[in-house]
Amino acid sequence: MAICGIGMVGTGAVQAQQASVTSDADLSKEAAQADSLYKVMNMVAALPLYEDLHQRQPQSYVWNERLAMCLLGNVSQQPPAERAATNERAQTAARSESWGR
């Protein structure tokens, strides 16, 4: 019974490690896609990707900066009533504590 328990713990650790690798691979793929869109200034398409990247790694100053820029890039396409809230979100992302400010 003790051996079986150790085997299960070991299997769980391997599965958790594999999930982490998959998550890292997914994160890298999503980051590359977001970066490609950002480089061609497609802020509309890049925004949801940077929102997700920021949510997954809120400490990343790169995701904070690019999220802020994408938000600002989308302001002109929003109804006037929503623009102030989007500007505030962009300012909050740009002032994030992860920038060391």
N, C-alpha and C positions, 0 to 999 in steps of 0.2 A: 504494500500500500504506500509506503513512504517513497519508494522508487517511482511509482505512478504519479504521486503528487509533485515530485521534482520534475518529472517529464512534462507535466502540464504547465508548471511555472516556466520552464525553459521554452516551451512552445509559445506561451503567451508573450514572452519577451521577444522572441523571434518575430512573431506577428506584429507586435508593436513597432519593432525596428523596421520591418518591411513597410508598414503604414507610413512611418516617418519618411522613408526614402521615397515612397510614392508621393507624399505631400510635398517634399522638397522638389521632386521632378515636376509636379504640377505647378508649383510656385514658380520655378524657373521658366517653364513654358509660358505661363500667364505673364510673367514679367517681360519676357522677350516679345510677346505679342503686343503688350502695352507700350513697350519702348518703340517698337516699329511704328505703331500708330502715332505716338507722340512726336517722333522725328519727322513725320510728314504733316504734322500739325492737325491731325484728325482728332481733335479734342472730344468731339461727340462720342466717337467709338471708343476712345481710350478711357473716358471717365468711369464707366462701370468696372473696368479692369483695375484701375488705380484705387477705386473705392474698396474693392475686394482685397487688393494687396495691402492697402493701409489698414484694413480691418484685421488681416492676418498677421501683419508685422507693424503695429502702430509706432514702434520705436525707430523705424527707418525714416531718416530725414529725406531720402530720395522720394519715397512714396508720398510723404507730406507735401513736399514742394510740387511734385507733379500733379497730385490731387488738387492742390490749390490752383495751379495753372489751368487744369482742365475745367475746373468749376468756373473760373473767370472766362475761359474760352467759350463756355456754354451760356453765359449770362444773356448775350444778345439774342439767343433763340428762345428765351423764356418769356412768358407773359410778364408785363411790368410789375404786377403784384408779387411775383416770386423772386424778382431780381435782388431785392435787399437781403432776403434770407440766404440766397446763394452767395452773395458777396460776403456776408458774415461767416458762412461756412468756410469760404476760401481764406479769409483772414485768420480764422481759428486754426486751420490746417497749417498755414504759414507761420503762425506763432507757436506752434506745438513745442511743448517742453523738451521733446527729443532733439530739438535743434540746439539745446544747451542755453537757451535764453531765459 
